[in-house]
């Protein structure tokens, strides 16, 4: 009985977060309300408030869930492309990390507002996600060194420092105004960055 109740609670929470994402994407954060999210989800406002105390807490929960999804996708991409070239592996993990967010914001007329809100309310979540992403990248780079695909010694950088630099470069592929970047533009920029970096890492 307890497991069924827990499963229902998880399913309800997921449905509420999906409704929140749709509401914020369509109407923006400022024009959305807890009532409008509850209405979109088909539940009472009281039900929504049993999960989150307010709109900002709901937004943080949504962002935290998205970051977790993207980190899981990075790990899956690294495994799926384990036999590919270093360039293929890096492109795959960065598409998993950033591409989904770019795709989400590209369809929202309120992307600039959501990016600003993410920066103001979710800095701690983003920092934790970045640190975990960089640890995965450092492992990927160490593996590339073992395979003879890369020579970090020539750069004077450790795997963690090289991973941090790579993350910053890939993040920059979103452009000066990430809210206006399309998935195709991001992928093209990312491909150029990764090709340039990999060419410099080759032994």
N, C-alpha and C positions, 0 to 999 in steps of 0.2 A: 504493500500500500504506500509506504513512504517513498519508494523508488518511483512509483507512478505519479505521485504528487510532485516529486522533484522534477520529473521529466516534463510535466505540464507547466511547471513554473519556468523552466528553461525555455520551453516552446513559446510561452506567453511573452517572456522577456525579449526573445528574438523577434517576435512579431511586432512588438512595440517599438523596438529599435529600427526595424525596417520601415515602419510607418513614420517614425521621426525623420529618418533619412529622406524619405520621399517628400515629407512636408517641408523640411528645411531646403531641399533642392528646388522645389517648385515655388515656394513663397519666401524663402530666406528666413534667417533666424529671427530678426526683429518682428516680422509680420506673422510669424507662427506663434502659437500658444499651446500650453498643455492641453487645453480643451480641443484645439484643432487636431493635435496629434492623436488624442484619444478617439476623436470622431473618425479619423482616417483609419485607425486600428479597429474600430468597431467595438470599443470598450468604454466603460464609464471613466470620467475624469478621476474618480476615487481610485479606480484600479491602477491607473497610471501613477498616481501619487503614492501608492503602496510600494512602487519600485524606485522612484526618484522624487526628491523633494521639490525640484523645480526644473526650469528649462535649461539652465546652465549645467546642472548635474546630469541631466539627460544627454546633453550634447557631449559632455566628457565621456560618458559611458559609450556613446555611439563611436566617438573617435578612438577610444581604447579598443573597442571591438574591431574596428577597421585595421588598426595597427597590428593587432594579433592575427587577423586574417592575412595581412600582407607578409608578416614574418613567417607564418606557416607556409604561405605560397613560395617564399624565398627558399625555404628548406626543401620543399617539394621540387622546385625548379632545379636546385643544385643536384638533387638525386637523379632526376629525370635526364639531365644533361651531363651526368658524371663522365660518360665516355666521349663527350664532345671536346672540341678545342677550348682553350682558355677563353678565347673571344666569345664563343658560343655560350659558355657557362656564365660569364659575366653579364652578357646581354640578357640572358634568361633570368638571372636572379634580380637584376635591376628592373626589368620589366615587371617582375612579380612585386617588387618593393614599391615602385613609383607609378607604374603604368595604370594600375587599377584606380588609384586616386586621381590621376589625370583624366581617366575616362569618366569617373563620377562627376568631377567638377566641370568637365567640358560641356555637359548637357544642362548645366544649371545657369540661369541668368543671374544668380546671386553668388557665383563662385568667389568673387573678390571679397565679399562680406564673410563667407565661410572660411576662406584662407586667413583673413585677419582675425577672426574669432578663434581659429585653431591656434594661432600664434599667441593670442592673449590668454586663453583659458587652458591650453593643453600643452604648455611647454614641457612640463615634467614627463608627460606621456611620450611626447616626441623624443625627448632626450633618452629615455629608457629604451625606446624602440630603436633609436640610432645606435646606441651602444650594443644592443643585441645583434643588430644587422652587421655592424663592424666586426663582431666576433665571428659571425658566419663567414664574412668575407676574408678575414685573416686566415681562417682554416682553409678556405678555398685557395688562397695564395700560397700557403705552406704546401698544400698538395701539388700546386703547379710547380713549385721549386723542386719537390721530390721527383716529379715527372720529367724535369729538365725543360719545362716550358717557359720558365721565368728565372731571372737572376736578380734577386732583391739586393744582393750585396753591392752590385754596381751602383745602385741608387743611394746606398747608405741608410736605407729605411728598414725598420723592422716590419714584420708582417702586420702588426696592429696599426702602425703609423701609415703604412701603405694602404691598408684597408680604409682608414679614416680619410685619406686623400682621395681614394677612389669614390667613396661615398659622397664626398663633397662635389666631385666632378659630375657624378651621375645626377645628384640633386640639381645641379646647375643646368642639366638638360631640359628642365622645365621652363627655362628662359627667364627673362627679366620680369615678365608678368605671367606667373603660372596660371592665373585665373583665365587667361585667354589662349593658353596653349592647347592644341588638339593632340589626341593620341598619336596621330601620324607625325606631327612635328616633333613630339617628344622622342618617338622611336628613331627618327632620322638623326636627331642630335645625339642621342645616346649611342647609336651605332658609330658615329664619327669619333666620339670621345673614346669609346672602348677600343676601336681600331688603333687610335693614336697611342693610348696608354699601353696596349699589349705590344705594339711595335717597339716601344721603349723598354719593355721588360724582357724581351727575348734574349736568350743567351747567345 
